[in-house]
């Protein structure tokens, strides 16, 4: 038959004991002393146990508080420290042990809920380009990126990261820069056009010429931006410390007054005992953890207590565009058919593209299945990486891809029929797929990055929650960004930004509004997420690097959860403040009575515990 000892989860208990030894020791000492006195009548032994527990558990608390004071930290811990010291000097061991439990227990609860080790810099560095293939005398040599020099000719294979900043040397290249710039669509680069380190070759092999060494390239600058942002970010004043700034000196004044009035050290200690700020030490962390648990149920992971507090105070919400407000993947915007039958053209194109793994092809095939169900079977499929595809569908030869590829394949130019489409695509930053059927131009399929459907409702909700301004910061072009912002209802747009420019904007907005919330998903957003008061990452599809750099991670691919997170944070703050006001109000009443000498320290500790129970129950409402 299992006993209490055999049914105890020993591995978990061992972890708790190793992580929070002072709290466990103080509780064990309190219980051991209580059993000695109540069960065996040995109150002399009980006093010794309690006094030893007070010395063992209280000394580290006092030392830690004194160290904090030397560093300018004057928080709620000071009252607890004074009570512990006085309890030691006056041999009021029971009251002192209770205070040790409250103090170390509050810290343990706070730490248990939010312990984490941020590895955003390590993740960035792990992804950084490490090797380059340098061309020397018609041969390739593999070298470390640190050994690449300006002017070196490098070969970049399909799927490789561009090792350093440079320019295309060969005829053409197709690269994915979404992780760096936020632009969702692959970009075709002609000879002489610039390349950013950390972008991915999604086309055929190409040659490039290095224009910067590794440490000066774009990816290295992003790593340095994150490092600098984390180092410069000012510590956030927690709600408990905010109230402790004035509660601590008021308590000290009451204690000194009681000593002057009664000439009794017991009265002095009683004031400190009943004033021990458990609403700040214990109940507030519980309210915070309750709020964090509530957020987790909504698919919102909050990494720290400060983050759940600050997201509730946010007055400006800053959004990245690509992958955050929009889907971040190319979506068919519309079809321009030269023959007039756009549905037939789209079905034909989707039937060919179902055999390709290119992001544009995947998007087109998905849309085709949604609209038409089963797609047509394709045969003789051939894919030309970075250029296009060709296949036969129901006896028709279909060629689909870049304008240059399709025109070369059929030996005929699209001519003036695409001028308007091409002009509009360049203005909006759209991607075009040209299509020919049986050797004749058939039309153009236009791809764009589209707004998520719930975003306008989110922006309206943010205004109702008291957010003063919404801002979009993006590396995309201004025309496309302003179009998305108008659809979303966002008030201000800053486009064509590099990561370091985003950081400057976030700093400026944080200074203006005090508390800022930055929402993003890509590597290019990591420095801005680390700079904002609260960084929120789209963790469902975003990069692990952005999730590590952020304070809050959305586990579901739904940006509207940002509004839910702010609402949960605001409710948590209300509940915490209610507990603080009730608890501190009760403490003030008891301090007034204790200062007149009408409360003994041990009895005062029990009365304070009664207030604590009420405050703790209130804190759990944040769930």
C-alpha positions in Angstrom: 0.0 0.0 0.0 1.5 3.3 -1.0 2.4 5.8 1.7 2.9 9.5 1.6 6.6 9.0 1.2 6.4 6.4 -1.6 3.8 8.4 -3.5 5.8 11.6 -3.4 7.3 12.6 -6.8 10.9 12.4 -5.6 12.6 13.6 -8.9 10.4 16.7 -9.0 10.8 17.3 -5.2 14.6 17.0 -5.7 14.5 19.7 -8.4 12.4 22.0 -6.2 14.8 21.4 -3.3 17.8 22.2 -5.4 16.2 25.3 -7.0 14.6 26.8 -3.9 16.5 25.4 -0.8 15.8 28.4 1.4 12.0 28.2 1.0 12.0 24.4 1.5 14.2 24.7 4.6 12.1 27.5 6.1 8.8 25.5 5.6 10.4 22.4 7.0 11.8 24.2 10.0 8.4 25.9 10.7 6.6 22.5 10.6 9.3 20.7 12.7 9.1 23.4 15.4 5.3 23.3 15.3 5.3 19.5 15.8 7.8 19.7 18.6 5.6 22.2 20.5 2.1 21.0 19.7 2.6 17.3 19.4 5.2 16.7 22.1 4.9 19.8 24.3 8.6 20.7 23.9 8.3 24.4 23.2 11.9 24.9 24.2 13.0 22.7 21.3 10.5 24.3 19.1 12.0 27.7 19.8 15.5 26.4 19.1 14.4 24.9 15.7 12.6 28.1 14.7 15.6 30.2 15.7 18.0 28.0 13.8 15.7 28.1 10.8 15.5 31.9 11.1 19.3 32.2 11.1 19.9 29.8 8.2 17.0 31.1 6.1 17.1 34.8 7.1 20.8 35.5 6.7 20.9 35.0 2.9 17.8 37.2 2.6 19.3 40.0 4.6 22.6 39.7 2.7 20.9 39.8 -0.7 18.8 42.8 0.3 21.9 44.7 1.6 23.7 44.0 -1.7 20.7 45.3 -3.6 20.7 48.5 -1.5 24.3 49.1 -2.3 23.3 49.0 -6.0 20.5 51.5 -5.5 17.7 48.9 -5.3 15.2 50.1 -2.6 12.2 47.7 -3.0 9.8 45.8 -0.9 12.5 43.5 0.4 13.8 46.1 2.8 10.8 45.9 5.2 11.2 42.1 5.3 14.9 42.4 5.9 14.3 44.8 8.9 11.7 42.4 10.3 14.1 39.4 10.0 17.0 41.3 11.7 14.7 42.5 14.5 13.3 39.0 15.0 16.8 37.6 15.3 17.8 40.3 17.8 14.7 39.9 20.0 14.4 36.1 19.7 11.0 36.3 18.1 11.8 33.3 16.0 8.3 32.2 14.9 7.4 35.6 13.4 10.8 35.7 11.8 10.5 32.3 10.1 7.0 33.3 8.8 8.6 36.3 7.2 11.4 34.2 5.7 8.9 31.9 4.1 6.9 34.8 2.7 10.0 36.5 1.3 11.7 33.5 -0.2 8.4 31.9 -1.2 7.4 35.0 -3.3 10.7 35.0 -5.0 10.5 31.2 -5.7 7.0 31.6 -7.2 8.2 34.4 -9.4 11.3 32.5 -10.5 9.5 29.2 -11.0 7.0 30.7 -13.4 9.4 32.6 -15.6 12.9 30.9 -15.5 14.4 30.9 -18.9 17.7 31.4 -20.7 17.4 33.5 -23.9 19.5 32.1 -26.7 18.6 34.6 -29.5 22.2 35.6 -30.0 23.3 31.9 -30.1 20.5 31.1 -32.6 21.5 34.0 -34.8 25.2 33.0 -34.7 24.3 29.4 -35.4 22.4 30.3 -38.6 25.1 32.7 -39.8 26.9 31.8 -43.1 30.1 29.9 -42.2 31.6 28.7 -45.5 32.0 30.2 -48.9 33.1 28.6 -52.2 35.7 30.9 -53.7 36.7 30.7 -57.4 40.4 30.6 -58.1 41.8 29.7 -61.5 38.7 27.9 -62.7 38.6 25.8 -59.5 36.5 26.1 -56.4 38.0 26.1 -52.9 35.9 26.0 -49.7 37.0 28.7 -47.2 35.7 30.2 -44.0 33.6 33.3 -44.6 36.1 35.2 -42.4 38.7 34.5 -45.1 36.6 36.1 -48.0 38.1 39.4 -49.2 36.5 42.2 -51.1 36.6 41.4 -54.8 36.7 37.6 -54.4 34.4 35.7 -56.9 32.2 33.2 -55.1 29.9 30.4 -56.3 26.5 30.1 -54.5 24.8 26.8 -55.0 21.0 26.2 -54.8 19.9 26.3 -51.2 23.1 28.0 -50.0 23.2 31.1 -47.9 24.8 34.1 -49.5 28.1 34.2 -47.5 28.8 38.0 -47.6 27.4 41.1 -49.1 28.2 41.4 -52.8 26.8 41.7 -56.3 25.7 39.2 -59.0 28.5 38.3 -61.3 26.9 35.8 -63.6 23.8 36.3 -65.9 21.1 36.1 -63.2 20.2 34.9 -59.7 17.0 34.2 -57.7 17.2 34.8 -54.0 14.9 34.7 -51.0 15.6 37.7 -48.8 12.5 37.4 -46.6 14.4 36.6 -43.5 16.4 39.8 -43.8 14.1 42.4 -45.5 10.6 41.0 -44.9 9.9 40.9 -48.6 8.0 37.7 -49.1 8.5 37.0 -52.8 11.8 35.7 -54.2 13.7 38.3 -56.1 15.4 38.0 -59.4 18.8 39.7 -59.5 20.5 40.7 -62.7 24.3 41.2 -63.2 25.6 43.9 -60.9 22.6 43.9 -58.5 23.3 43.8 -54.8 23.1 40.7 -52.6 22.7 40.5 -48.8 24.5 38.0 -46.7 22.1 35.5 -45.1 19.7 35.5 -48.0 19.0 32.1 -49.6 19.7 31.0 -53.2 16.3 29.6 -54.4 17.4 29.4 -58.1 20.2 27.9 -60.1 23.9 28.3 -59.1 25.3 31.7 -59.7 28.5 33.6 -59.3 28.9 36.8 -57.1 31.6 39.2 -56.3 32.2 40.1 -52.6 31.7 43.8 -51.8 32.2 43.5 -48.0 34.0 41.2 -45.7 32.0 39.0 -43.3 32.1 41.3 -40.2 30.8 44.2 -42.2 28.0 42.3 -44.1 24.3 42.6 -43.4 23.9 39.5 -41.4 26.7 40.3 -39.0 25.2 43.8 -38.5 21.9 42.1 -37.5 23.7 40.0 -34.9 25.4 43.1 -33.5 22.1 44.9 -33.4 20.5 42.2 -31.3 23.5 42.1 -28.9 23.5 45.9 -28.5 19.7 46.0 -28.1 19.8 43.5 -25.3 22.7 45.3 -23.6 21.1 48.7 -23.8 17.5 47.8 -22.9 16.7 49.5 -19.5 15.4 47.3 -16.7 11.6 47.5 -16.3 10.3 48.6 -13.0 7.9 45.9 -11.8 4.6 46.8 -10.3 5.6 45.6 -6.8 8.7 47.7 -6.7 6.8 50.8 -7.9 4.6 50.7 -4.8 7.4 49.6 -2.5 9.3 52.9 -3.2 7.0 54.8 -0.9 5.6 51.9 1.2 9.0 51.1 2.7 9.8 54.5 4.1 6.2 54.8 5.5 6.6 51.5 7.3 10.0 52.5 8.7 8.4 55.7 10.0 5.6 53.8 11.7 8.1 51.4 13.3 10.3 54.3 14.6 7.2 56.1 15.9 6.1 52.9 17.8 9.5 52.5 19.4 9.5 56.2 20.5 5.9 56.0 21.8 6.0 52.6 23.6 9.7 52.2 24.3 9.2 48.5 23.4 11.2 46.6 20.9 8.3 44.1 20.6 6.1 46.9 19.3 8.8 47.9 16.8 9.0 44.3 15.5 5.2 43.9 15.5 4.9 46.9 13.1 7.5 45.4 10.8 5.8 42.0 10.9 2.3 43.3 10.1 3.8 45.5 7.4 5.7 42.8 5.7 4.5 43.5 2.1 3.2 40.1 1.1 0.8 41.7 -1.5 4.0 42.8 -3.2 6.2 39.8 -2.3 3.8 36.9 -2.8 0.4 37.9 -4.2 1.6 40.0 -7.1 3.7 37.2 -8.6 0.7 34.9 -8.2 -1.4 37.4 -10.2 1.3 37.6 -12.8 1.6 33.8 -13.1 -2.2 33.5 -13.3 -2.2 36.0 -16.1 0.6 34.1 -17.9 -1.4 30.8 -17.5 -4.5 32.5 -19.0 -2.4 33.7 -21.9 -1.0 30.3 -22.4 -4.5 28.8 -22.8 -5.0 31.3 -25.6 -1.8 30.2 -27.4 0.2 33.1 -26.1 3.5 32.2 -24.4 4.8 35.0 -22.1 8.4 34.6 -21.0 8.6 36.9 -18.0 6.6 38.7 -15.4 7.7 42.1 -16.6 6.4 41.2 -20.1 2.8 40.4 -19.0 2.8 43.7 -17.0 4.2 45.8 -19.8 2.0 44.4 -22.6 -0.9 45.6 -20.5 0.6 49.1 -20.4 1.4 49.3 -24.1 0.4 52.6 -25.8 1.9 52.1 -29.2 1.8 48.8 -31.2 4.4 48.4 -34.0 3.9 45.8 -36.7 6.1 44.3 -39.2 4.2 43.7 -42.5 5.3 40.5 -44.2 4.3 37.4 -42.3 2.7 39.4 -39.5 0.0 41.5 -41.0 0.1 39.6 -44.2 0.5 35.8 -44.9 4.2 36.2 -45.8 3.9 33.8 -48.8 3.0 34.6 -52.4 -0.7 34.4 -53.1 -2.5 34.6 -56.4 -3.8 38.1 -56.6 -5.5 37.9 -60.1 -5.1 36.4 -63.5 -4.8 38.3 -66.8 -5.8 36.0 -69.6 -5.3 37.1 -73.2 -8.1 34.7 -74.3 -10.5 36.0 -71.7 -11.0 32.7 -69.8 -9.2 33.3 -66.5 -10.6 30.2 -64.7 -9.4 27.9 -67.4 -6.0 29.5 -67.4 -5.7 29.3 -63.6 -6.7 25.6 -63.6 -4.2 24.8 -66.4 -1.4 26.6 -64.5 -2.2 25.0 -61.1 -2.2 21.5 -62.8 1.3 22.1 -64.0 2.6 23.7 -60.8 1.2 20.8 -58.6 4.4 18.9 -59.5 6.8 21.7 -58.3 8.0 22.5 -54.8 8.7 26.2 -55.4 6.8 28.4 -53.0 4.9 30.2 -55.8 4.0 26.8 -57.3 2.7 25.5 -54.0 0.6 28.6 -53.5 -0.9 28.3 -57.0 -1.6 24.6 -56.7 -3.3 25.1 -53.3 -5.6 27.8 -54.8 -6.4 25.5 -57.8 -7.5 22.7 -55.5 -9.6 25.1 -53.4 -11.4 26.4 -56.5 -11.6 23.3 -58.7 -11.2 20.3 -56.5 -9.2 17.8 -58.5 -6.5 19.2 -60.8 -5.7 17.9 -64.3 -2.9 15.3 -64.7 0.3 16.7 -66.1 3.0 14.7 -68.0 6.5 15.4 -69.4 7.1 17.8 -66.5 10.4 19.6 -66.5 11.5 22.2 -63.9 14.2 24.8 -64.7 15.3 26.1 -61.3 14.9 29.9 -61.0 13.3 30.2 -64.4 10.1 28.2 -64.7 8.4 24.9 -65.6 6.9 23.2 -68.6 4.6 20.2 -69.0 1.8 18.7 -71.1 -1.8 18.9 -69.9 -4.6 17.2 -71.9 -2.5 17.4 -75.1 -1.5 21.1 -74.5 2.1 22.2 -73.9 2.2 24.7 -71.1 5.2 26.8 -70.2 5.1 28.9 -67.1 7.7 31.1 -65.4 9.7 34.3 -65.9 9.2 36.5 -68.9 12.6 35.8 -70.2 12.3 32.0 -69.8 8.8 31.8 -71.5 9.7 34.1 -74.4 12.9 32.1 -75.0 10.9 28.8 -74.9 8.3 29.8 -77.4 10.3 32.2 -79.5 7.8 35.0 -79.2 7.6 38.2 -77.1 4.6 39.1 -75.0 4.9 42.7 -76.2 2.6 45.6 -75.2 -0.1 43.3 -73.8 1.7 43.1 -70.5 2.9 46.7 -70.2 0.1 47.8 -67.8 0.4 44.6 -65.7 4.1 45.0 -65.5 3.9 48.7 -64.5 1.3 47.9 -61.8 3.4 44.9 -60.5 6.5 47.0 -60.1 4.6 49.8 -58.4 3.1 47.3 -55.8 6.0 44.9 -55.6 4.0 42.0 -57.0 5.5 39.0 -58.7 4.5 37.9 -62.3 4.3 34.5 -63.8 4.1 34.5 -67.6 2.2 31.7 -69.3 2.2 30.2 -72.8 0.1 27.5 -74.2 1.0 25.6 -77.4 3.7 28.1 -78.2 1.5 31.2 -77.9 1.4 33.8 -75.1 -1.7 32.9 -72.9 -1.5 35.5 -70.1 0.0 36.6 -66.8 -0.6 35.4 -63.2 0.0 38.1 -60.6 1.1 37.1 -57.1 1.1 39.4 -54.1 1.3 39.2 -50.3 -2.2 39.7 -48.9 -3.6 41.1 -45.6 -4.8 38.6 -43.0 -8.6 38.8 -42.7 -8.7 39.6 -39.0 -6.3 42.5 -39.0 -8.8 45.4 -39.4 -10.8 44.1 -36.5 -7.6 43.8 -34.4 -6.6 47.4 -35.1 -10.0 48.6 -34.0 -9.8 46.5 -30.9 -6.4 48.0 -30.0 -8.0 51.5 -30.1 -10.8 50.3 -27.8 -8.1 48.9 -25.4 -6.5 52.3 -25.1 -3.6 52.0 -27.6 -2.7 55.5 -28.8 -1.1 54.7 -32.1 -0.5 51.7 -34.5 2.6 51.8 -36.7 3.9 49.6 -39.6 7.6 49.3 -40.0 8.7 47.2 -43.0 11.5 46.5 -45.4 9.0 46.3 -48.3 8.4 49.1 -50.8 6.3 52.1 -49.7 3.5 51.6 -52.3 2.8 48.1 -51.2 3.2 48.9 -47.5 0.8 51.9 -47.7 -1.8 49.7 -49.6 -1.7 47.1 -46.8 -1.8 49.8 -44.1 -4.9 51.4 -45.6 -6.7 48.0 -45.7 -5.7 47.3 -42.1 -6.5 50.8 -40.7 -3.0 51.4 -39.5 -2.3 55.0 -38.8 1.4 55.4 -39.7 3.8 53.6 -42.2 7.6 53.7 -42.5 8.8 51.5 -45.4 12.1 50.5 -47.1 13.7 50.0 -43.8 16.8 47.9 -43.0 17.0 46.2 -39.6 19.1 49.0 -38.0 16.6 51.6 -39.2 13.8 49.6 -37.6 15.6 49.7 -34.3 16.0 53.5 -34.5 12.2 53.9 -35.1 11.3 51.5 -32.3 13.6 53.5 -29.9 12.0 56.8 -31.0 8.5 55.4 -30.5 9.4 53.9 -27.1 10.7 57.3 -25.9 7.5 59.0 -27.2 5.0 56.5 -25.7 7.0 55.0 -22.8 5.8 51.5 -23.4 6.0 50.0 -26.9 4.9 46.6 -28.3 6.7 45.3 -31.4 5.2 42.4 -33.4 7.3 40.6 -36.0 8.3 37.2 -37.3 11.6 37.3 -39.3 15.3 37.4 -38.6 15.2 41.1 -39.7 12.7 41.8 -36.9 14.9 40.3 -34.1 16.8 43.5 -33.3 13.6 45.5 -33.1 11.9 42.9 -31.0 14.8 43.0 -28.6 14.6 46.8 -28.5 10.9 47.3 -27.8 9.5 47.3 -24.3 7.7 44.1 -25.3 8.6 42.0 -28.4 5.9 39.7 -29.7 6.9 37.0 -32.2 4.8 35.1 -34.6 6.1 31.7 -33.4 3.8 29.5 -35.4 5.6 30.2 -38.7 8.2 32.7 -37.9 11.9 32.0 -37.3 13.2 30.5 -34.1 15.5 33.5 -33.8 12.7 36.0 -33.7 10.9 33.9 -31.1 14.0 33.8 -28.9 14.6 37.5 -29.2 10.9 38.3 -28.2 9.3 38.5 -24.8 6.0 37.0 -26.0 5.5 34.2 -28.6 2.2 33.5 -30.4 1.9 29.8 -30.9 -1.0 30.1 -33.3 -0.7 31.7 -36.7 -3.1 34.5 -35.7 -1.9 38.1 -35.2 -5.2 39.0 -33.6 -3.9 37.2 -30.5 -1.9 40.4 -29.8 -5.2 42.1 -28.8 -6.0 39.2 -26.5 -2.6 39.4 -24.9 -3.0 43.1 -24.2 -6.4 42.5 -22.7 -5.1 39.7 -20.5 -2.2 42.0 -19.4 -4.6 44.8 -18.5 -6.8 42.5 -16.5 -3.8 41.1 -14.6 -2.7 44.7 -13.7 -6.2 45.5 -12.4 -6.3 42.3 -10.2 -2.8 42.9 -8.9 -3.5 46.5 -8.0 -6.7 45.5 -6.2 -4.7 43.0 -4.1 -2.0 45.6 -3.4 -4.5 48.3 -2.3 -6.4 45.8 -0.1 -3.3 44.2 1.4 -1.5 47.5 2.0 -4.6 49.1 3.4 -5.0 46.2 5.9 -1.3 46.5 6.8 -1.7 50.2 7.5 -4.6 49.5 9.9 -2.6 46.8 11.7 0.5 49.1 11.8 -1.5 51.7 13.5 -2.7 49.3 16.1 0.7 47.6 16.5 2.5 51.0 16.9 0.4 51.6 20.1 1.7 48.2 21.5 -1.6 46.3 21.2 -0.3 43.5 18.9 2.4 41.0 19.8 4.8 40.0 17.0 3.8 36.3 16.7 0.1 37.3 16.7 0.8 40.0 14.2 2.4 37.4 11.9 -0.8 35.4 12.0 -3.0 38.4 11.3 -0.8 39.3 8.3 -1.2 35.8 7.1 -5.0 36.3 7.1 -4.6 39.3 4.9 -2.3 37.4 2.7 -4.8 34.6 2.1 -7.5 37.1 1.0 -5.0 38.8 -1.3 -3.7 35.5 -2.8 -7.3 34.3 -3.5 -7.9 37.6 -5.3 -4.7 37.2 -7.3 -5.9 33.8 -8.7 -8.8 35.6 -10.4 -6.3 36.8 -13.0 -6.7 33.3 -14.5 
